[in-house]
């Protein structure tokens, strides 16, 4: 994990409280309407100085943002106002009921959309720039099929926030300092989603006004209520590359060290039930009921045998049955390169994996590997991953199956929340 405890000096352990963001949900959705009703001008004749470009791609790989986009930003009322008009960043206007699907091949011009939907299928999500984590949890704690679902937001200290929605895991906590292109989460299909993807939005700070990071590339008047600027740096490619464990479907990653529920390195404490069936790594899995008690009544631990010391991407396999918890705390305890044992906790949503009712119909993701981040593990059996049933939920099922540890050759962690991404390789300019 680029922003893992290994990469971050003095990393604090995660809090377990589920974030209450109902007030924010109202602000994000309703404030722009109120602002426009108050007569906020859209000609931007008194614009402030053009901001310095600061955004990097929120994912690994060389594909451009637009090539990975399934839905674009609507400059016409980008607060999910459904008025039958969509305005693209280049000024192209689409109207009528078909505008949502006909703006360009394979891309949706979603009326009122306040960001970009990126085709990330349970892939690592990276911070688009350095900053402070200000949101990390459920967008609407009482309805996990609403809004951004499991999400993260970062304050970049320059008048902009970025938001990352529909996640399956969260690897950061509120108040944490992150650098550019650190792993902060894994994409998923929580919240108001039709399938797995990453929703990426940029907001002006404090008032949460959505803005298009591709700016306004037309000679006409920008209909957005805030000025839109091109915010991507000239070389936005991540300098490091961690494996995408969720991209392999049910298959384990090549050269992975795997610990299943039948492996010698797996152990449990407390009451666990066994289940067998297709879609399970070794043909079986374990599950237990969650608890709201502060003390866990059931724990499970995976101790891998690592043959060569180095950095490994850890991933957990989520079964399609007996796994309905929405806030599972996986604690990773590696030993750092200096020999100090440290730990970090990553929260994973199991509810939105497999077959489940979504806000727009039934969704079937099948069982999935979900990344937990990149950590340093020494040779031997010193490192471990553990989970408890103290999720703060009552009556949900917490399922456990295999965990894999995939070597990441050449990985060098960042050492602080520096402005640029680690290991950036100088090259010619790239398109975002």
N, C-alpha and C positions, 0 to 999 in steps of 0.2 A: 504494500500500500504506500503510494508516494507520500501520503500524509500519515503514515503509520507511526506507531510509537518509536520505531527504530529511527525514522527520519525526523522525529520531532523531539528536541531536548525538553525534558521535564513534562512530558505528556501526562495529563491527569486522567484518572479512570473515569469512565463514562458515568453519567447519572442515569438513573433508571426511570425517572419521571416521564410519563408521556406528555408531550408538549400540548398545552392548550392554546389553540390558535383561532378560536372562533371569532374574536374581535378582528384579527388580521384578515380572516376570510371575508368579513364584511367590508373591511377597508379596501382590500384588493379588488373586490367586485363592484362596490358601489361608489367609491370616492370619485373615480373619473366622471361618472354620470353627474354627480353633484357639482363637480368642478365645471363641467361643460354647461350645466344649467345656470351656473353663476356667471356665465359669459366669458370664459377663458378663451382668449383670442387664438386663432390658428394660423395667422399670417407670419408669425415668428419674426417680425421686423426688428424686434429688439433682442435678438438672440445674444447669448453670452458668447465668449470666445470658444472656438471649436475645440472640443476636448481632445486630449492625446489618446490615440488608439492604445488599447490595453488588453483586448480579449485574445485568448488562445482557444483552439478547438477543445470542446469538453469531452473528447474521446481520443483513443489511440488511433494511429493509422494516418495515411496520407490522403484519404478521400476528403473532398471539400464539404463544407457545411451544406451548401445548396444541393450537392449531389446526394447527400444523405437525408435531405428534407422530404417529409411526406406531407407537411402542411406549412404554409407560409404565414407571415405577419400581415394583418389587415390594418392599413393606415386609416381606414374609415371606422372610427369608434372601436378601437381595439380593447374593449372590455366585454366581449361576448354579446354585443348588441346585434340582434338579428334583424337587419333592415334591408336585406337583399342586395347590398352593395359591398363589393370587396375591392380594395385598392392596393395593388402590389407596390413594392419598393421602387419600381421603375416608373410609376405613375399609371400603369395599365389598369383600367377599370373593368370589372366584371359585374354584371347585374343579372337579376332574375334568379329563379329557383335552381338553375343548373350551375350557377357561378361557383358553388362549393366544390364541384368536381371537374370543371372543364377549363380551369385557368391554364394548365399546361400538363403534358403527359405524366401520369403517375404521381401527380402532386395535387393535394387538396387546397383550395383557397377557402378556408374555413371562415365563414362570416363572423367578424368580430374577434378573430383569434389574436391573442396577445403575445405570441412567440413563435417558435419554430419547433415542429415535431420531427424528431430525428429517428431514423430507423436503427435503433440500438436494441438488439434482442438479448436481454439479460447480459449486457456488456458493462465493463468498468466505466464509470462516469468520473470525469476529471473536473477540477475547479478551473473555470475559464480565466481566472486571474487571482493574484494574491489578495487576501483580505481576512475578515473576521466572520465566522459562522454566526448568523443571527437567527436561523430557523433550522431545526433538525428534528423531525418527527412527523406526526400526522397533521395534514392541513385541516382536517375536521375530525377530531378525536371521536366524535359520536357517529360519524358516517364515513367509513373508509373507502366508499365508492364515490366520494364527492371531491370535486376540485382536483388539486394536484396529488391527492392521495398521500403517500409517504414522500416527503420532499425535504430539500435543503435550500437555504438561501444564504448568500454571502454579501456582506457589505465591503466594497472595495476601497472605501475611504476617499473616493474621488467624485462623489455625487451619484454613483450608480450601485445598484444591487443586481445580482444575477440569481435566478431561481432554477431549480432542477426538479422536475416533477415526475410522478408515476414510478417511483423507485421500488426496488424489492429489498434493498438493504441500505443502511446508513452507517457510514464509517467515521463520522465526525460528530462533535457535540457542540452545543451552543457556547460561544465564547472562544472557541478554538481558533488559533491563527493558522492559516493555510497558505502555501505558496501557489504559484500558477501551475496548473496541470498536475496537482496531487490527486490521487484517488480519493474520492469522497463518498462514493456510493456505487451501487449496481442498478442498472435500469430495470424496469419491470412493467407491470400493468395495474398498479394500484390507482385509486381515485377514479375520476371520470374518464375512462379510457376504453377503447374498443379492442385493444391488443397491446402487446409489449412495445414500448418505445420510450424515448426520453423527450419530455417537454422542456425546452430551454427558453427562458425569457430574460430580458434585461429591463430593469425599472429605474426611473429616476428616484433618488433616495428620498426618504421620509414620507413622501406622498404616494409612493408606489404607482406612479404613472408609467404604463408600458411604453417602451421605445424600441425602434427597430435597429439592431446593431449593424444592418447593412445601409442605414441612412436613408436619405431621400434622393434618388438618382433621376429625377425628372426636373424639367424647367418649369413645370406648373407648381401650384401651391400645394404644399403638403397638408392633407386634411387632418393629420394627427394633432392633438391638442398640446403636445410638447415637441420641440425640435428633435429631429432624428439625425444622428451622425453616424458615419462609417467608423466602427469601433474596433475592427480587427487589426492586429499587428501584421507586419509584412511577412513574417515567418511564423505561422500559428501552429506548426506541426510539433507534436510531443517528441522530445529527444530520446525518451526511453519507451520501451514497449513491453507491457505485461500481457500474458496470455488471456484470451477471452474464454473463460471456462464455460460460460453459458452458451457459446456459439457452437458447441459440439453436440447439442441435444442431450441425449441420455448417456452418450459415450464419455468415458474418462479421457482426460487430455493425455497426449503422447508423453511418455517418460514420467508420468505422475506416480508418486508414492501414495497408495490408497489404503485407508483404514476403514473397514466395514464393521458392521455390528457383529460379525462372526470372527473378526481378526483378533489375535492375541493382544493387540494394543488397545482394544476397546474395553471399557469397563463402565458399570453403572452403580448407583447407590439409590436406595429408595424403591418405590413400587413402579415397575414398568411392565407393560403388556407387549406381547410379540404378535406380529402380523406377517403373513406371507402372501405373495402374489406377484404378478407381472409388473414390470416397471421399477422393481427394487434392485439395487446394485448386486446384492448377493442372494436375491430371492426372498429376503426377509428384512424387517425393520422393527424398531421398538417405538412405543409411544406411551405417554402418560398424560394425566390431566394437569392443566395449569392451576396456579393458585394466586390469590391476591395477598396472601400472607407475606410478610417481609422476609421470612426465612424459607428457603427452598426445601421441599420434601422429596425431591428427586433430582439427581444429577447424572450426567453422562460425560465421559471423557475419552478422547482419542489421542493416543500417544504414538506418533509415527516413528519409524526407524529411518533416520536420514543417513544416507550413505556418504554424502559429501556436503560439507558446510557451505552455506550460501543463502541467497535470497530465494524465497519460494512464494508463489501465489497460492493462497489457501482458498478452497472452495467447498461448500456444503451441498450435499445432494438432498433435494426436497421431493418427497414422494407425493403422489396425487391423492393419497388417502391417509387418514389418521394424522393430519397435519393442518390444523385450522388456526393456530395461534398467529397473532398479528404483530407480536413484539418479542421475538425470541432472542435472548442475550447469549451470543456466542463469544466467549472470552478466549483470546489467543495469547498464550504465554510462551514466547520464544526466548532465547538467550541471545543477547546482543553480541556484536562482534567483539566487544570489550569484556564479555563474560558475565554481564549483569542480567539477571532474569527480570523481565518486565512484562506487563500485560496490557491489552486493550480489549474493549468490548465492542462488538459490532452487532447491531440489531437487525434482524431479518424478519420479513413478513412471509409466513407460510400459507396464509389464507388465499392469496391470489396466485397460486400455482396449481396446475391440474385443471379440472373442470369446475367452474364456479359461475354463478350468475353475475354478470356485469351490468352496469347501468343502461347498456344498449342491447343486451341480449347475452346469451351464454358464451363464455370464453373458455377455450381449451388450449392451455399452453403445454400440456403434458408435463411429466416430471422434469425438473431442471437442476442444473448446477448453478449455484449463486456464489459469486466471488466475495471473499471476506477481506481481501487486500494482500499486500506483499510484505513479508516479514523475513528477518534473518533467523535461520535455524542452524545450530551447530550439528556436526555429525553425532550420531547416537540417538538416544531417546529422551533428550532433555526437554524438548519443546512439547507442547500439548495444546489441544483445543477442548474446551469444556462448555457445557450448557446446563442451565437449571430451569426448573418449571416455575420459578418466581417471576412471572411475566407481568403481574399486575392484573391479569384477566381471570375470570372465574368460569370454569366449565369448558374451556377450549382444549383441544388436543394438541400436544406438542410431539411431533414426530421426529425421530432421528434415524439416519441411515449412514451413508459413507461420507468421509471427508477426504479430499485429495490435496496433495501438496506438489505443485508443479515448479520445477526450477526456472528461474528467470536469469539467464546468462547475461553478464555485463551490466546488471542493474546496479546503479549507484544512487542511494537515497539522498534527498535534499536535506540540508541541515538547518534550515530556518525558513521563515515566510518571506523569501526574497521576491522581488518583483517579477522575475522571469522564471520559466520552467527549468528544471534540472536537466543537465546533459543536452541542452539545445545545440544542434549541429548547424553551424553557419552554412547557408546555401543561398541560391537565388530566391527571389520572391515567390511566394506561394499564394494562390487564391484561397480564401477561407472556404 
